[in-house]
Amino acid sequence: MGWIVSLRHYLEKHGFAVSSRFADKLGIDVSNVRLFFIYISFVTLGFSFGIYLTLAFLLRLKDIVYTKRRSVFDL
């Protein structure tokens, strides 16, 4: 159980404040970095949702074009 606590402390010390350390290395304001990460997350979510809708449309179009033909035995 002690290694879990030490892992948590390590991640809290080195894992958080990523945007502030990134902004310090680039020499820009932290709020600009945070806004950039927020905008990028919305763009990637919208892009993946757009791909999903496009594939769903293409599958529906395939179902319309390729209809199931009746078998000779169904007559």
Secondary structure by P-SEA (a helix, b strand, c coil): caaaaaaaaaaaacccaaaaaaaaaacccaaaaaaaaaaaaaaaaaaaaaaaaaaaaaaaaaaaacccccccccc
